């Protein structure tokens, strides 16, 4: 018996899709998967997409925070800008 004959049949919904949008959808789904079974490039992309989105949301938080703190004065804005830059560095190192 050949290995193809002994393999379990694959359902249509279980077939791995290789499109760009399918990869993004899979990265955002949060489903558990064994990354060692994927190609290195696909595994890196699946890990990088959530990290990129988190960094974008952190940057958006900083901009909105600065917008509201700017009404308090220049010193307050400088303090928020300094702490936001430190937070971005810490988050980037911790997540990377």
C-alpha positions in Angstrom: 0.0 0.0 0.0 1.4 3.4 -0.9 1.5 6.4 1.5 -1.1 8.2 -0.5 -3.6 5.4 0.0 -3.1 5.2 3.7 -3.4 9.0 4.3 -6.7 10.2 5.7 -8.9 12.0 3.2 -8.9 15.8 3.4 -12.2 17.6 3.5 -12.6 20.6 1.3 -12.7 23.1 4.2 -9.5 21.6 5.6 -7.4 22.1 2.5 -4.5 24.6 3.2 -5.0 27.7 1.1 -1.9 29.6 0.0 -3.3 33.0 -1.0 -2.3 36.2 0.6 -5.7 37.0 2.0 -6.1 33.4 3.2 -2.8 33.8 5.1 -3.9 37.1 6.7 -7.3 35.5 7.6 -5.5 32.5 9.2 -3.2 34.8 11.1 -6.1 36.8 12.5 -8.3 33.8 13.3 -6.4 32.9 16.5 -6.7 29.2 15.7 -4.0 26.9 17.1 -1.7 25.5 14.5 1.6 23.7 14.4 4.0 26.2 12.8 6.7 23.5 12.4 4.6 21.9 9.6 4.5 25.1 7.6 7.2 26.6 5.4 9.4 29.0 7.2 8.2 32.0 5.2 4.5 31.3 5.9 5.2 30.7 9.6 7.1 34.0 9.9 4.2 35.9 8.2 1.6 34.2 10.5 3.6 35.3 13.5 4.3 38.8 12.2 0.8 39.9 11.3 -0.6 40.1 14.9 2.6 41.8 16.0 2.4 44.5 13.3 -1.3 45.1 14.2 -0.5 45.4 17.9 2.2 48.0 17.1 -0.1 49.9 14.9 -2.8 50.0 17.6 -0.2 51.1 20.2 0.9 54.0 17.9 -2.8 55.0 17.4 -3.2 55.0 21.2 -0.2 57.3 21.5 -1.5 59.8 18.9 -4.9 59.9 20.5 -3.3 60.3 24.0 -1.2 63.2 22.7 -4.1 64.8 21.1 -6.0 65.1 24.4 -3.0 65.8 26.6 -1.9 68.6 24.2 -4.7 70.8 25.7 -2.9 70.7 29.0 0.3 72.4 27.8 3.7 71.8 26.2 5.3 70.2 29.3 2.5 67.7 29.5 2.8 66.9 25.9 6.5 66.4 26.1 6.1 64.0 29.0 3.6 61.9 27.1 5.8 61.9 24.0 8.8 60.7 26.1 6.9 57.9 27.8 5.2 56.8 24.6 8.6 56.4 22.8 9.9 54.4 25.8 6.7 52.2 25.7 7.1 51.5 22.0 10.7 50.4 22.5 9.8 48.1 25.4 6.8 46.6 23.5 8.9 46.1 20.4 11.7 44.3 22.3 9.3 42.2 24.4 7.2 41.1 21.4 10.2 40.6 19.1 
